[in-house]
């Protein structure tokens, strides 16, 4: 006989909101470099997520998200085995969810597998991570199109480029970094206007000017999947900036510098001496690249 699904109780809804709150706080703390705070929040999210799931399996999505979040906290402290165990559990839950609702959960399922690839690299298996990341990029291609999908695919390309750079394959690494930056830029343009600062330059922008576009508080107002990408996006732009500059390709170097400065400024504005120092380093290098780009443009004119 058909049984109507029960609506969640007020207590369950409160717990769901608490899971989401703690995940959000963990993400923001991680962006600011406050890893102790991030771990405390992710642990709280996981504890509540497990409590919800024990009571009713309809809360599978809450638990899957909390597991993935806490895996990031464990990985930040080098606890790779713990992170992989959490990610494996999360992937199992997302696989069930994606089977029933692929449009809502397939990208998140692949995201968890992307984090497994990063754990593989952190454990010393960079070649294995490269193979898996390439497979995952193809999986993202097959998922339903969305801004979240495109940014997630960009993040996988950022890490593929980083891993290829570790193996010494600089041309392939730069190709992946540039492809990821293009993906991320297109995804950003499709996002609903949130009032946030656009980190991607318009055509020709960022080549003759060095304005990073404000103090960077805009990042806190972006969707969570943008925040989850921000640090990797900034790092990828910085790597692309350096690689193009070393090859004396000043225009693409300047465009990558624009993105690196905007995002590293945004991260620095969230707090933390390390973020501030990183921004200062990026800005100094970007200023030199913009100067070279100006000279090249004047020579052409």
Secondary structure, DSSP 8 states (H G I E B T S, - for coil): ---------HHHHHHHHHHHHHHHHHHHHHHTT-HHHHHHHHHHHHHHHHHHHHH-GGGHHHHHHHHHHHHHHHHHTT-HHHHHHHHHHHHHHHHHHHHH-HHHHHHHHHHHHHHHHHHHHHTT-HHHHHHHHHHHHHHHHHS---HHHHHHHHHHHHHHHHHHHHHT-HHHHHHHHHHHHHHHHHHHHHS---S----S--TTTTSS-----SSSGGGGGS-HHHHHHHHHHHHHHHHHHHHHHHTT-HHHHHHHHHHHHHHHHHHHHT--HHHHHHHHHHHHHHHHHHHHHHHHHHHH-
